[in-house]
Amino acid sequence: MGKNTDGDDNAAQEIVFVDDMPQLLAIAEGMLSKLGHPVRCFANPLDALAYIGKATSEIGLLITDQSMPAMTGLELIGAVRELPCELPSVLSTSVPEPAAVDDYLARGVNAILPKPFTMSELEAVVRSQFEPDMAYAQSQPSGC
């Protein structure tokens, strides 16, 4: 799996969204779909990990809640980091202390999405992952 070559690979890249709250999954799926991204939602982080590990489609971003049963968002991100791909990861959580943000970033989180979030906040964090500094992005592999 790699980047698309059709000119607009950002819109074509699937986003995997993980949260144990069904209502939030439905809201996030609607928001991300409006942004033009295919979305795959999971209430169970173990199911999301299995899907990412077997994915045959282009996955461009993982957005995960931190506090979930079975596995935390940080644990999920750590497990995804063990896979043979570089998948940008966003951790969605209530606004953490600055020291916690530094810890999250040191553990492989690319961005924090505070809860609750608005459509514009979600769009901004997605854009920040799909449209980073282009000189850097072109030299880095991404996606699963």
N, C-alpha and C positions, 0 to 999 in steps of 0.2 A: 504494500500500500504506500502511496506517495502522493505528492501534490498533483492536483489536476493541471492540465495544460490548456484548458479551454479559455483562458483569459480572466475568468472570474471565479477562482477557486475558493474564495472566502465564502460566497453564498452557497456553494455546492458542498462545503464541508459540514458533516454532521456534528451536532453537539450532543453529548451525553450529559443528561441532567439527573442528579441523584438527590433525593430527599425522602424522608420517611413520612412526610405529610402529603396525603393524596391531593388535598386541595391546592397545595403549593405546586405540586407536579402539574396539575391541569392549568394553573395560571401561567407557570413558566413555559409550558409547551405552547400555549397560545401566544405569549409574548415573543418567544424565539421564532416561532413560525412566521409571525408578522415581520420579523427582521429578515426573513428569507432563508432561514436555515432549516434543514431537516433536523428533527429532534427525536431522540430516543430517551424516554424517561424510565427511571427505576426507583422503586421504593426501598429496595434491598441492595445495599452496596456490594454484597457478594454476587448478586445477579449481574450488576453493572460490570464488575471485574471480569466475570466469565465472558460477558458479551464483548468487552474491549479486547480480551485475550484472543477471541475467535473471530473478531470483526473482519468481514470481507469488504466492507464499505469504507469510505473515506471518513475517518473521525478526525476532527480538527481541534476539539476542545472538550474538556471535562469540567463541569461545574458541579460541585458536591457540597452538601451540608456537612457541618462538622459533627454535630451531635446526633448520632443515629444508633439504633441497636445493632448488634452483631459486629460492627466495624465503624470506627470514626472516619470522618472525611480525611484526616491526616493519614490514617492507616491505609485508606483506599488509594490516596495519592502515592504513598510509599510503595504500595503493591504494583500500581501502574508503572512506576519508575523502574521496576524490575523487568518489565516487558521490553522486547526489542523494538521500541519506538520512542519518540520524544513527543509526548502529548502535553500541551500546555494545560495547566490545572488551576481552577479558580475555587477558592474555599468560601462558601457562603456561611456566615455566622453573625451573631449579634456583635456590635462594635467591640472589638477586643482592646485590651491595653496595648500601648506601643511596644512593650517588651514581647508580648504575645505575637504581634505582627512580625517582628524581627525573627522570632522563632519559626513561625509559619514559613516565611520566605527562605530561611536557612534549610528548612526541611523539604523544599521543592515546590512550594506553592508559588504560582506566578502572580496571582492577584487575589485581593480580598473583595468579596461582594457582601456589604453589610445587609443584615436582615432587620426589618423588612426592606425590600428594595422596590424602586419604581421602574417603569419601562425605560426611562432615560438612563438610570443607573445601570440597568442590565445591558442596554445597548452600548454604553460607554465601556463597560468591562469587556464585552465581547469584541468590540472594535479594537480595544487595546491589545488583545491577544492575537487578532487576525491582521492587524495593521501596525505592528511595531515598527521601529526604525527599519526601513526597507533594506538598507545596506547590511544591517546585521541579519535581518530575516532571511535574505537570499543566501547567506552563508551557512544557515542552520537547517538541519532536517527537522521536519515537524509532521505531526499526524501519525496515526496508526494504520 
